[in-house]
């Protein structure tokens, strides 16, 4: 019995300092892990609520929340492992090398991903809007994290990478409620400009045309065979093309009825006879 007691005492004297030392580190590491895990989840929830208030696409903030949660939790696990004495230098170097290799292999996809994040965050265009970018114009039918889908006027579906879209010029034709329609007409040099202006301004008395800014008719150029006029009116975005096509047809008929000539291209040639 005395031997057992002496053995237990010697055993406790050997292991108790180790347990006290590493037990405290283990307990602190577990507390850090629990507190850090809770803080990361709370941070992700707060950022998700902020993105929701800013009307960011739900698929985007869900994806970003998942990625941010994984990255932060991996960093937390590495920190906790280092607290209990685990060597993490080689592990961090391995993660860095793997991340570099993946980044080089997927640099095009990562550029498209970053472009998708910017587009879904700042919204230079939305689904249903008509845009022109990279020499292609069409209605936006879908915005994904890597690409945007457009439907052109002739019914084609075009998939455009978000990387090039976010780094190039984008013309959004649908963002403003009103647009200026312009009808170009050429009249002969013998015709009365004031008469042609009155005829075109009468044409602008259409209920779809806004009075502010008021319609104007200006002389745009003196061409080779015509004086070029432009009728400029402001209409609702949806009325732009119907008004433009209607005004082109009506301008021809009304100018002809008023005696204003719309000339065809012509050239005057003077022949000089050589003297004998």
Backbone as CSV, one residue per row, in Angstrom:
resi,resn,N_x,N_y,N_z,CA_x,CA_y,CA_z,C_x,C_y,C_z
1,UNK,0.837,-1.204,0.000,0.000,0.000,0.000,0.864,1.242,0.000
2,UNK,1.934,1.201,0.831,2.851,2.344,0.871,3.528,2.517,-0.471
3,UNK,3.816,1.372,-1.129,4.454,1.443,-2.437,3.552,2.107,-3.460
4,UNK,2.276,1.766,-3.373,1.331,2.375,-4.298,1.230,3.878,-4.078
5,UNK,1.202,4.278,-2.793,1.095,5.705,-2.471,2.331,6.438,-2.947
6,UNK,3.500,5.843,-2.705,4.739,6.486,-3.134,4.799,6.582,-4.662
7,UNK,4.310,5.536,-5.297,4.296,5.548,-6.764,3.373,6.638,-7.297
8,UNK,2.185,6.751,-6.686,1.247,7.793,-7.116,1.801,9.182,-6.859
9,UNK,2.513,9.350,-5.729,3.085,10.666,-5.413,4.155,11.028,-6.420
10,UNK,5.034,10.061,-6.724,6.089,10.332,-7.700,5.498,10.583,-9.091
11,UNK,4.439,9.842,-9.397,3.793,10.028,-10.706,3.156,11.405,-10.808
12,UNK,2.516,11.816,-9.702,1.888,13.130,-9.712,2.923,14.241,-9.787
13,UNK,4.059,14.028,-9.094,5.111,15.044,-9.170,5.691,15.155,-10.578
14,UNK,5.623,14.078,-11.349,6.164,14.101,-12.709,5.191,14.709,-13.708
15,UNK,3.942,14.309,-13.613,2.955,14.712,-14.614,2.145,15.962,-14.269
16,UNK,2.042,16.268,-12.988,1.214,17.415,-12.596,1.716,18.724,-13.196
17,UNK,3.020,19.020,-13.173,3.465,20.269,-13.816,3.165,20.293,-15.314
18,UNK,3.318,19.109,-15.945,3.026,19.060,-17.391,1.554,19.308,-17.658
19,UNK,0.705,18.658,-16.836,-0.738,18.848,-17.008,-1.133,20.290,-16.736
20,UNK,-0.533,20.882,-15.697,-0.851,22.272,-15.360,-0.422,23.211,-16.479
21,UNK,0.767,22.938,-17.034,1.268,23.824,-18.081,0.463,23.685,-19.365
22,UNK,0.366,22.458,-19.888,-0.308,22.263,-21.169,-1.826,22.260,-21.037
23,UNK,-2.317,21.916,-19.841,-3.757,21.988,-19.637,-4.264,23.410,-19.722
24,UNK,-3.487,24.354,-19.147,-3.876,25.770,-19.231,-3.844,26.247,-20.682
25,UNK,-2.806,25.827,-21.426,-2.729,26.212,-22.835,-3.888,25.621,-23.638
26,UNK,-4.209,24.360,-23.331,-5.313,23.707,-24.048,-6.644,24.381,-23.733
27,UNK,-6.837,24.711,-22.450,-8.082,25.383,-22.067,-8.189,26.746,-22.726
28,UNK,-7.071,27.511,-22.734,-7.077,28.826,-23.398,-7.332,28.689,-24.898
29,UNK,-6.749,27.649,-25.509,-6.956,27.430,-26.940,-8.411,27.092,-27.233
30,UNK,-9.024,26.252,-26.388,-10.433,25.913,-26.596,-11.334,27.129,-26.424
31,UNK,-11.032,27.953,-25.423,-11.816,29.182,-25.229,-11.657,30.114,-26.428
32,UNK,-10.414,30.238,-26.917,-10.168,31.081,-28.094,-10.920,30.545,-29.308
33,UNK,-10.913,29.226,-29.473,-11.615,28.619,-30.600,-13.113,28.886,-30.525
34,UNK,-13.695,28.703,-29.347,-15.141,28.916,-29.192,-15.507,30.381,-29.401
35,UNK,-14.727,31.286,-28.772,-15.031,32.711,-28.901,-14.812,33.186,-30.336
36,UNK,-13.700,32.745,-30.961,-13.434,33.148,-32.341,-14.477,32.638,-33.298
37,UNK,-14.915,31.392,-33.126,-15.957,30.824,-33.990,-17.245,31.630,-33.896
38,UNK,-17.588,32.018,-32.655,-18.816,32.804,-32.457,-18.688,34.188,-33.087
39,UNK,-17.528,34.825,-32.927,-17.321,36.154,-33.504,-17.356,36.115,-35.029
40,UNK,-16.774,35.066,-35.626,-16.789,34.952,-37.082,-18.218,34.802,-37.597
41,UNK,-19.006,33.949,-36.959,-20.405,33.778,-37.379,-21.192,35.078,-37.230
42,UNK,-20.963,35.800,-36.131,-21.669,37.058,-35.933,-21.255,38.093,-36.974
43,UNK,-19.944,38.126,-37.285,-19.460,39.072,-38.292,-20.063,38.776,-39.659
44,UNK,-20.127,37.502,-40.024,-20.698,37.138,-41.321,-22.179,37.500,-41.382
45,UNK,-22.905,37.293,-40.278,-24.325,37.665,-40.246,-24.502,39.173,-40.390
46,UNK,-23.636,39.952,-39.716,-23.743,41.411,-39.801,-23.442,41.899,-41.224
47,UNK,-22.396,41.349,-41.835,-22.060,41.752,-43.202,-23.177,41.339,-44.167
48,UNK,-23.750,40.145,-43.964,-24.863,39.721,-44.809,-26.062,40.644,-44.685
49,UNK,-26.364,41.095,-43.460,-27.474,42.034,-43.269,-27.186,43.368,-43.944
50,UNK,-25.916,43.820,-43.872,-25.546,45.076,-44.524,-25.699,44.977,-46.035
51,UNK,-25.242,43.867,-46.624,-25.377,43.686,-48.062,-26.835,43.577,-48.473
52,UNK,-27.653,42.983,-47.627,-29.087,42.899,-47.925,-29.722,44.277,-47.935
53,UNK,-29.336,45.134,-46.972,-29.875,46.504,-46.947,-29.444,47.296,-48.163
54,UNK,-28.255,46.993,-48.689,-27.776,47.680,-49.881,-28.278,47.033,-51.165
55,UNK,-29.160,46.055,-51.023,-29.811,45.386,-52.146,-28.804,44.705,-53.067
56,UNK,-27.751,44.139,-52.462,-26.802,43.339,-53.225,-27.448,41.999,-53.554
57,UNK,-27.117,41.470,-54.708,-27.705,40.208,-55.153,-27.553,39.126,-54.080
58,UNK,-28.648,38.413,-53.715,-28.572,37.400,-52.650,-27.549,36.309,-52.921
59,UNK,-27.417,35.905,-54.186,-26.425,34.871,-54.495,-25.012,35.355,-54.236
60,UNK,-24.779,36.659,-54.419,-23.441,37.191,-54.194,-23.093,37.209,-52.728
61,UNK,-23.973,37.775,-51.867,-23.571,37.848,-50.457,-23.603,36.476,-49.785
62,UNK,-24.392,35.537,-50.322,-24.301,34.173,-49.803,-22.968,33.528,-50.144
63,UNK,-22.523,33.731,-51.386,-21.237,33.178,-51.811,-20.087,33.833,-51.059
64,UNK,-20.126,35.162,-50.952,-19.057,35.861,-50.242,-19.026,35.473,-48.768
65,UNK,-20.206,35.301,-48.167,-20.245,34.884,-46.771,-19.623,33.519,-46.559
66,UNK,-19.893,32.602,-47.480,-19.307,31.268,-47.359,-17.789,31.303,-47.501
67,UNK,-17.297,32.037,-48.512,-15.850,32.125,-48.727,-15.168,32.796,-47.538
68,UNK,-15.727,33.914,-47.078,-15.125,34.625,-45.947,-15.149,33.764,-44.690
69,UNK,-16.237,33.014,-44.483,-16.317,32.158,-43.313,-15.260,31.061,-43.336
70,UNK,-15.055,30.446,-44.488,-14.044,29.386,-44.598,-12.653,29.951,-44.346
71,UNK,-12.335,31.092,-44.967,-10.998,31.678,-44.805,-10.742,32.061,-43.351
72,UNK,-11.688,32.741,-42.716,-11.505,33.180,-41.333,-11.406,31.994,-40.374
73,UNK,-12.181,30.970,-40.611,-12.139,29.807,-39.726,-10.854,29.002,-39.895
74,UNK,-10.324,28.945,-41.104,-9.028,28.287,-41.300,-7.935,29.059,-40.569
75,UNK,-7.961,30.385,-40.671,-6.976,31.199,-39.940,-7.123,31.021,-38.432
76,UNK,-8.360,30.907,-37.965,-8.590,30.691,-36.537,-8.017,29.354,-36.086
77,UNK,-8.235,28.295,-36.861,-7.699,26.975,-36.507,-6.182,26.981,-36.486
78,UNK,-5.566,27.691,-37.434,-4.103,27.780,-37.441,-3.608,28.508,-36.187
79,UNK,-4.291,29.569,-35.794,-3.893,30.315,-34.599,-4.056,29.463,-33.338
80,UNK,-5.140,28.727,-33.264,-5.358,27.860,-32.094,-4.311,26.757,-32.045
81,UNK,-3.967,26.184,-33.213,-2.943,25.141,-33.238,-1.598,25.673,-32.760
82,UNK,-1.255,26.911,-33.152,0.007,27.483,-32.689,-0.006,27.764,-31.195
83,UNK,-1.188,28.013,-30.606,-1.284,28.266,-29.166,-0.969,27.027,-28.344
84,UNK,-1.247,25.854,-28.876,-0.988,24.621,-28.116,0.345,23.983,-28.518
85,UNK,1.155,24.739,-29.267,2.507,24.278,-29.557,2.698,23.550,-30.857
86,UNK,1.680,23.513,-31.708,1.819,22.843,-33.009,2.564,23.773,-33.954
87,UNK,3.583,23.253,-34.630,4.361,24.051,-35.585,3.524,24.282,-36.843
88,UNK,3.242,25.544,-37.121,2.356,25.877,-38.242,3.081,26.571,-39.388
89,UNK,4.371,26.806,-39.253,5.093,27.533,-40.306,5.048,26.787,-41.632
90,UNK,5.378,25.492,-41.607,5.366,24.708,-42.840,3.957,24.575,-43.401
91,UNK,2.969,24.496,-42.505,1.578,24.389,-42.953,1.147,25.668,-43.668
92,UNK,1.520,26.827,-43.104,1.173,28.112,-43.739,1.877,28.247,-45.078
93,UNK,3.163,27.830,-45.129,3.893,27.893,-46.397,3.242,27.010,-47.446
94,UNK,2.753,25.848,-47.043,2.092,24.947,-47.981,0.797,25.560,-48.507
95,UNK,0.030,26.178,-47.612,-1.212,26.826,-48.039,-0.919,27.974,-49.006
96,UNK,0.136,28.764,-48.699,0.500,29.861,-49.582,0.919,29.387,-50.962
97,UNK,1.719,28.317,-51.003,2.146,27.783,-52.298,0.964,27.236,-53.087
98,UNK,0.057,26.548,-52.395,-1.126,26.019,-53.077,-2.008,27.151,-53.603
99,UNK,-2.160,28.202,-52.786,-2.953,29.341,-53.226,-2.359,30.041,-54.431
100,UNK,-1.000,30.161,-54.459,-0.336,30.769,-55.608,-0.537,29.935,-56.861
101,UNK,-0.377,28.615,-56.728,-0.556,27.738,-57.893,-1.984,27.801,-58.423
102,UNK,-2.944,27.776,-57.508,-4.354,27.850,-57.929,-4.652,29.194,-58.585
103,UNK,-4.088,30.270,-58.007,-4.309,31.596,-58.573,-3.760,31.743,-59.977
104,UNK,-2.558,31.192,-60.219,-1.976,31.253,-61.560,-2.768,30.417,-62.555
105,UNK,-3.257,29.267,-62.095,-4.017,28.401,-62.991,-5.388,28.975,-63.331
106,UNK,-5.955,29.725,-62.401,-7.320,30.228,-62.578,-7.362,31.745,-62.665
107,UNK,-6.300,32.370,-63.170,-6.268,33.824,-63.162,-7.390,34.433,-64.014
108,UNK,-7.718,33.789,-65.158,-8.822,34.293,-65.958,-10.149,34.181,-65.234
109,UNK,-10.368,33.031,-64.588,-11.618,32.838,-63.842,-11.687,33.759,-62.633
110,UNK,-10.532,33.974,-61.981,-10.527,34.878,-60.835,-10.819,36.311,-61.262
111,UNK,-10.315,36.704,-62.447,-10.623,38.044,-62.952,-12.118,38.181,-63.225
112,UNK,-12.725,37.130,-63.786,-14.171,37.161,-64.026,-14.944,37.172,-62.708
113,UNK,-14.440,36.433,-61.711,-15.093,36.427,-60.411,-15.038,37.809,-59.769
114,UNK,-13.843,38.443,-59.809,-13.721,39.785,-59.247,-14.622,40.765,-59.995
115,UNK,-14.685,40.633,-61.332,-15.586,41.486,-62.104,-17.044,41.272,-61.740
116,UNK,-17.419,40.005,-61.518,-18.796,39.727,-61.105,-19.125,40.327,-59.753
117,UNK,-18.167,40.275,-58.828,-18.377,40.898,-57.512,-18.602,42.404,-57.665
118,UNK,-17.775,43.053,-58.486,-17.923,44.499,-58.691,-19.258,44.837,-59.353
119,UNK,-19.640,44.049,-60.358,-20.889,44.333,-61.069,-22.096,44.126,-60.163
120,UNK,-22.106,43.036,-59.391,-23.240,42.763,-58.520,-23.281,43.717,-57.323
121,UNK,-22.131,44.315,-56.984,-22.093,45.246,-55.858,-22.499,46.658,-56.277
122,UNK,-21.908,47.155,-57.373,-22.136,48.544,-57.774,-23.241,48.693,-58.812
123,UNK,-23.692,47.610,-59.405,-24.837,47.585,-60.313,-24.750,48.613,-61.455
124,UNK,-23.738,48.555,-62.331,-23.768,49.443,-63.497,-24.903,49.096,-64.451
125,UNK,-25.424,47.896,-64.347,-26.599,47.491,-65.113,-27.326,46.412,-64.330
126,UNK,-28.608,46.242,-64.661,-29.448,45.250,-64.001,-30.141,44.389,-65.053
127,UNK,-30.707,43.294,-64.604,-31.455,42.425,-65.518,-32.633,43.204,-66.096
128,UNK,-32.803,43.119,-67.405,-33.883,43.823,-68.085,-33.459,45.128,-68.718
129,UNK,-32.254,45.627,-68.413,-31.782,46.882,-68.993,-31.045,46.611,-70.305
130,UNK,-31.089,47.617,-71.178,-30.440,47.511,-72.492,-29.098,48.223,-72.417
131,UNK,-28.015,47.490,-72.718,-26.678,48.055,-72.598,-25.884,47.782,-73.867
132,UNK,-24.764,48.496,-73.975,-23.784,48.240,-75.029,-22.420,48.151,-74.382
133,UNK,-21.699,47.067,-74.640,-20.375,46.863,-74.060,-19.584,45.930,-74.960
134,UNK,-18.287,46.188,-75.071,-17.398,45.361,-75.883,-17.908,45.227,-77.319
135,UNK,-18.547,46.279,-77.828,-19.042,46.254,-79.198,-20.325,45.474,-79.402
136,UNK,-20.957,45.022,-78.332,-22.193,44.236,-78.420,-23.278,44.947,-77.625
137,UNK,-24.452,45.049,-78.188,-25.587,45.664,-77.504,-26.714,44.662,-77.381
138,UNK,-27.435,44.737,-76.261,-28.546,43.821,-76.048,-29.160,44.024,-74.671
139,UNK,-30.220,43.289,-74.408,-30.914,43.349,-73.135,-30.310,42.329,-72.172
140,UNK,-30.028,42.756,-70.959,-29.425,41.867,-69.963,-30.478,40.866,-69.503
141,UNK,-30.187,39.589,-69.691,-31.120,38.540,-69.272,-30.647,37.792,-68.036
142,UNK,-29.374,37.928,-67.672,-28.876,37.235,-66.487,-27.505,37.757,-66.092
143,UNK,-27.280,37.857,-64.776,-25.981,38.268,-64.244,-25.527,37.186,-63.279
144,UNK,-24.499,36.450,-63.656,-23.934,35.413,-62.812,-22.608,35.901,-62.236
145,UNK,-22.020,35.092,-61.362,-20.803,35.527,-60.692,-19.623,35.583,-61.652
146,UNK,-19.657,34.799,-62.755,-18.549,34.784,-63.704,-18.887,35.405,-65.050
147,UNK,-20.150,35.509,-65.407,-20.497,36.018,-66.725,-21.854,36.709,-66.707
148,UNK,-22.105,37.482,-67.769,-23.376,38.170,-67.971,-23.944,37.729,-69.320
149,UNK,-25.246,37.502,-69.364,-25.903,37.051,-70.589,-26.731,38.192,-71.178
150,UNK,-26.525,38.454,-72.472,-27.284,39.475,-73.188,-28.119,38.817,-74.282
151,UNK,-29.274,39.412,-74.571,-30.084,39.009,-75.715,-30.101,40.171,-76.696
152,UNK,-29.530,39.952,-77.879,-29.428,41.022,-78.863,-30.774,41.291,-79.523
153,UNK,-30.807,42.368,-80.311,-32.055,42.746,-80.959,-32.550,41.740,-81.962
154,UNK,-31.648,40.932,-82.528,-32.068,39.908,-83.491,-32.209,38.529,-82.868
155,UNK,-32.312,38.480,-81.531,-32.638,37.232,-80.857,-31.465,36.342,-80.510
156,UNK,-30.234,36.835,-80.610,-29.076,36.020,-80.245,-28.806,36.143,-78.748
157,UNK,-28.318,35.061,-78.156,-27.922,35.060,-76.745,-26.399,35.113,-76.675
158,UNK,-25.864,36.138,-76.013,-24.425,36.358,-75.948,-23.986,36.255,-74.494
159,UNK,-22.990,35.420,-74.228,-22.428,35.264,-72.888,-21.115,36.036,-72.848
160,UNK,-21.023,37.028,-71.961,-19.857,37.899,-71.880,-19.197,37.742,-70.518
161,UNK,-17.869,37.549,-70.472,-17.170,37.407,-69.189,-17.202,38.705,-68.388
162,UNK,-17.410,38.589,-67.094,-17.524,39.774,-66.247,-16.209,40.527,-66.107
163,UNK,-15.068,39.831,-66.300,-13.795,40.516,-66.182,-13.647,41.625,-67.199
164,UNK,-13.950,41.331,-68.459,-13.857,42.351,-69.506,-14.939,43.410,-69.350
165,UNK,-16.119,43.027,-68.873,-17.184,44.010,-68.681,-16.835,45.017,-67.588
166,UNK,-16.250,44.540,-66.491,-15.951,45.444,-65.383,-14.780,46.360,-65.690
167,UNK,-13.949,46.014,-66.686,-12.781,46.830,-67.022,-12.977,47.668,-68.275
168,UNK,-14.154,47.608,-68.888,-14.404,48.360,-70.113,-15.538,49.355,-69.938
169,UNK,-15.801,50.084,-71.019,-16.890,51.059,-71.023,-18.231,50.349,-71.201
170,UNK,-19.204,50.773,-70.425,-20.557,50.222,-70.503,-21.522,51.375,-70.752
171,UNK,-22.295,51.279,-71.807,-23.325,52.276,-72.112,-24.669,51.682,-71.712
172,UNK,-25.317,52.303,-70.728,-26.610,51.822,-70.253,-27.697,52.722,-70.832
173,UNK,-28.493,52.161,-71.743,-29.538,52.932,-72.402,-30.837,52.986,-71.602
174,UNK,-30.939,52.202,-70.551,-32.205,52.086,-69.826,-32.196,52.779,-68.474
175,UNK,-31.049,53.257,-68.026,-30.980,53.780,-66.662,-31.745,55.101,-66.491
176,UNK,-31.675,55.973,-67.509,-32.388,57.250,-67.431,-33.815,57.088,-67.957
177,UNK,-34.779,57.798,-67.367,-36.170,57.620,-67.807,-36.479,58.233,-69.162
178,UNK,-35.691,59.242,-69.593,-35.970,59.929,-70.855,-34.713,59.942,-71.726
179,UNK,-34.942,59.905,-73.040,-33.849,59.961,-73.995,-34.208,60.887,-75.142
180,UNK,-33.172,61.362,-75.833,-33.392,62.268,-76.949,-33.457,61.488,-78.252
181,UNK,-34.546,61.678,-78.981,-34.695,61.099,-80.315,-34.288,62.147,-81.335
182,UNK,-33.630,61.693,-82.392,-33.146,62.620,-83.417,-33.505,62.086,-84.792
183,UNK,-34.145,62.955,-85.600,-34.511,62.610,-86.970,-33.738,63.528,-87.895
184,UNK,-32.911,62.952,-88.759,-32.085,63.717,-89.687,-32.776,63.785,-91.044
185,UNK,-32.864,65.002,-91.609,-33.519,65.219,-92.897,-32.642,66.144,-93.726
186,UNK,-32.477,65.816,-94.996,-31.760,66.693,-95.920,-32.724,67.349,-96.886
187,UNK,-32.638,68.659,-97.026,-33.485,69.398,-97.973,-32.581,70.053,-99.017
188,UNK,-33.165,70.397,-100.154,-32.378,70.987,-101.232,-31.974,72.409,-100.864
189,UNK,-30.949,72.898,-101.554,-30.486,74.257,-101.295,-31.509,75.303,-101.723
190,UNK,-32.416,74.944,-102.632,-33.442,75.884,-103.084,-34.632,75.952,-102.134
191,UNK,-34.754,75.021,-101.204,-35.908,74.979,-100.306,-35.759,75.988,-99.175
192,UNK,-36.911,76.349,-98.589,-36.956,77.322,-97.504,-36.675,76.612,-96.177
193,UNK,-35.589,76.984,-95.518,-35.227,76.336,-94.253,-36.264,76.620,-93.179
194,UNK,-36.773,77.866,-93.143,-37.757,78.225,-92.117,-39.039,77.423,-92.290
195,UNK,-39.446,77.215,-93.545,-40.645,76.403,-93.796,-40.417,74.963,-93.340
196,UNK,-39.271,74.419,-93.683,-38.967,73.048,-93.263,-38.927,72.944,-91.743
197,UNK,-38.403,73.974,-91.072,-38.358,73.944,-89.602,-39.772,73.945,-89.025
198,UNK,-40.675,74.778,-89.599,-42.055,74.808,-89.088,-42.746,73.460,-89.285
199,UNK,-42.525,72.836,-90.440,-43.158,71.533,-90.701,-42.673,70.490,-89.704
200,UNK,-41.384,70.481,-89.431,-40.838,69.483,-88.505,-41.284,69.751,-87.071
201,UNK,-41.381,71.017,-86.676,-41.840,71.324,-85.322,-43.316,70.993,-85.147
202,UNK,-44.106,71.127,-86.213,-45.504,70.678,-86.137,-45.562,69.163,-85.942
203,UNK,-44.634,68.475,-86.567,-44.555,67.023,-86.389,-44.266,66.664,-84.936
204,UNK,-43.515,67.531,-84.241,-43.144,67.261,-82.846,-44.289,67.491,-81.868
205,UNK,-45.465,67.922,-82.351,-46.613,68.117,-81.461,-47.300,66.774,-81.208
206,UNK,-46.524,65.826,-80.863,-46.992,64.471,-80.573,-47.115,64.330,-79.054
207,UNK,-48.180,63.680,-78.555,-48.339,63.574,-77.091,-47.193,62.831,-76.401
208,UNK,-46.432,62.045,-77.156,-45.316,61.320,-76.552,-44.081,62.188,-76.371
209,UNK,-44.065,63.354,-77.001,-42.903,64.244,-76.955,-43.013,65.162,-75.742
210,UNK,-41.932,65.303,-74.994,-41.913,66.160,-73.816,-41.727,67.624,-74.234
211,UNK,-42.355,68.495,-73.459,-42.218,69.930,-73.726,-40.990,70.536,-73.053
212,UNK,-40.408,69.824,-72.103,-39.216,70.297,-71.422,-38.208,69.146,-71.318
213,UNK,-37.108,69.229,-72.046,-36.671,70.294,-72.965,-37.554,70.340,-74.213
214,UNK,-37.731,71.541,-74.740,-38.624,71.699,-75.876,-37.975,71.173,-77.155
215,UNK,-38.790,70.736,-78.117,-38.248,70.251,-79.394,-37.542,71.375,-80.153
216,UNK,-36.498,71.018,-80.851,-35.745,71.985,-81.652,-35.425,71.375,-83.008
217,UNK,-35.253,72.264,-84.001,-34.777,71.866,-85.324,-33.552,72.710,-85.619
218,UNK,-32.433,72.056,-85.875,-31.172,72.760,-86.095,-30.591,72.322,-87.429
219,UNK,-29.780,73.220,-88.015,-29.029,72.889,-89.220,-27.719,72.239,-88.779
220,UNK,-27.521,70.988,-89.161,-26.335,70.260,-88.710,-25.156,70.380,-89.669
221,UNK,-25.427,70.518,-90.974,-24.314,70.628,-91.918,-24.838,71.100,-93.270
222,UNK,-23.923,71.643,-94.060,-24.187,71.995,-95.457,-23.455,70.960,-96.305
223,UNK,-24.187,69.955,-96.727,-23.571,68.827,-97.425,-23.399,69.140,-98.906
224,UNK,-22.901,68.159,-99.660,-22.627,68.376,-101.082,-23.888,68.696,-101.868
225,UNK,-24.986,68.002,-101.549,-26.202,68.190,-102.341,-27.424,68.509,-101.495
226,UNK,-27.246,68.791,-100.195,-28.408,69.056,-99.345,-27.999,69.882,-98.137
227,UNK,-29.001,70.544,-97.570,-28.865,71.193,-96.269,-29.454,70.237,-95.241
228,UNK,-28.651,69.788,-94.326,-29.079,68.752,-93.392,-29.650,69.382,-92.121
229,UNK,-30.883,68.968,-91.806,-31.572,69.429,-90.599,-31.723,68.256,-89.636
230,UNK,-31.834,68.573,-88.351,-32.052,67.552,-87.328,-33.188,67.990,-86.423
231,UNK,-34.223,67.157,-86.325,-35.307,67.362,-85.362,-34.951,66.590,-84.097
232,UNK,-34.839,67.293,-82.972,-34.447,66.671,-81.709,-35.566,66.854,-80.685
233,UNK,-36.038,65.729,-80.173,-37.119,65.750,-79.182,-36.754,64.789,-78.056
234,UNK,-37.337,65.023,-76.894,-37.125,64.145,-75.735,-38.390,63.347,-75.479
235,UNK,-38.215,62.049,-75.324,-39.346,61.142,-75.122,-38.994,60.157,-74.014
236,UNK,-40.016,59.432,-73.551,-39.766,58.369,-72.579,-38.911,57.283,-73.225
237,UNK,-38.147,56.613,-72.388,-37.211,55.618,-72.899,-37.896,54.573,-73.776
238,UNK,-39.066,54.128,-73.348,-39.763,53.078,-74.100,-40.301,53.582,-75.430
239,UNK,-40.450,54.913,-75.591,-41.014,55.475,-76.827,-39.960,55.891,-77.826
240,UNK,-38.690,55.694,-77.534,-37.632,56.227,-78.395,-37.748,55.711,-79.827
241,UNK,-37.715,54.399,-80.011,-37.728,53.869,-81.369,-39.080,54.006,-82.057
242,UNK,-40.207,53.775,-81.378,-41.482,54.030,-82.062,-41.621,55.472,-82.551
243,UNK,-41.202,56.436,-81.722,-41.285,57.836,-82.126,-40.327,58.119,-83.276
244,UNK,-39.120,57.596,-83.206,-38.132,57.849,-84.257,-38.609,57.321,-85.608
245,UNK,-39.060,56.072,-85.637,-39.502,55.485,-86.906,-40.738,56.210,-87.451
246,UNK,-41.654,56.588,-86.566,-42.862,57.307,-87.004,-42.512,58.680,-87.560
247,UNK,-41.617,59.382,-86.904,-41.252,60.728,-87.340,-40.505,60.713,-88.675
248,UNK,-39.680,59.700,-88.910,-38.972,59.627,-90.189,-39.970,59.519,-91.351
249,UNK,-40.958,58.652,-91.185,-41.963,58.499,-92.241,-42.807,59.751,-92.398
250,UNK,-43.265,60.319,-91.280,-44.105,61.513,-91.336,-43.332,62.714,-91.875
251,UNK,-42.048,62.831,-91.543,-41.256,63.958,-92.024,-41.192,63.951,-93.545
252,UNK,-40.991,62.780,-94.128,-40.935,62.696,-95.591,-42.261,63.126,-96.218
253,UNK,-43.363,62.619,-95.694,-44.669,62.926,-96.285,-45.026,64.400,-96.098
254,UNK,-44.794,64.959,-94.927,-45.198,66.343,-94.671,-44.310,67.337,-95.411
255,UNK,-43.023,67.066,-95.485,-42.148,67.974,-96.224,-42.482,67.962,-97.703
256,UNK,-42.782,66.791,-98.255,-43.168,66.712,-99.657,-44.477,67.449,-99.901
257,UNK,-45.447,67.292,-98.991,-46.729,67.978,-99.137,-46.570,69.492,-99.038
258,UNK,-45.596,69.960,-98.271,-45.372,71.402,-98.117,-44.512,71.981,-99.236
259,UNK,-44.066,71.143,-100.173,-43.263,71.627,-101.285,-41.785,71.726,-100.984
260,UNK,-41.349,71.123,-99.891,-39.927,71.125,-99.542,-39.286,69.909,-100.195
261,UNK,-38.282,70.146,-101.018,-37.647,69.059,-101.747,-36.604,68.351,-100.881
262,UNK,-36.650,67.011,-100.948,-35.617,66.181,-100.308,-34.776,65.619,-101.438
263,UNK,-33.594,66.170,-101.705,-32.840,65.810,-102.906,-32.127,64.475,-102.763
264,UNK,-31.844,63.871,-103.889,-30.984,62.697,-103.926,-29.556,63.180,-104.205
265,UNK,-28.573,62.376,-103.878,-27.187,62.805,-104.131,-26.957,63.114,-105.600
266,UNK,-26.315,64.236,-105.887,-26.058,64.641,-107.258,-24.736,65.380,-107.333
267,UNK,-24.175,65.396,-108.498,-22.886,66.044,-108.722,-22.945,66.821,-110.042
268,UNK,-22.451,68.036,-110.005,-22.401,68.881,-111.199,-21.027,68.740,-111.840
269,UNK,-21.011,68.392,-113.113,-19.765,68.191,-113.841,-19.658,69.229,-114.951
270,UNK,-18.584,69.985,-114.987,-18.332,70.976,-116.036,-17.301,70.405,-117.003
271,UNK,-17.671,70.313,-118.264,-16.774,69.829,-119.296,-16.084,70.995,-119.966
272,UNK,-14.819,70.974,-120.001,-14.030,72.030,-120.634,-13.486,71.497,-121.962
273,UNK,-13.884,72.143,-123.041,-13.414,71.724,-124.363,-12.012,72.264,-124.605
274,UNK,-11.119,71.393,-124.959,-9.757,71.895,-125.266,-9.754,72.781,-126.517
275,UNK,-9.004,73.841,-126.437,-8.924,74.750,-127.572,-7.986,74.173,-128.630
276,UNK,-8.421,74.327,-129.867,-7.614,73.803,-130.983,-6.359,74.660,-131.165
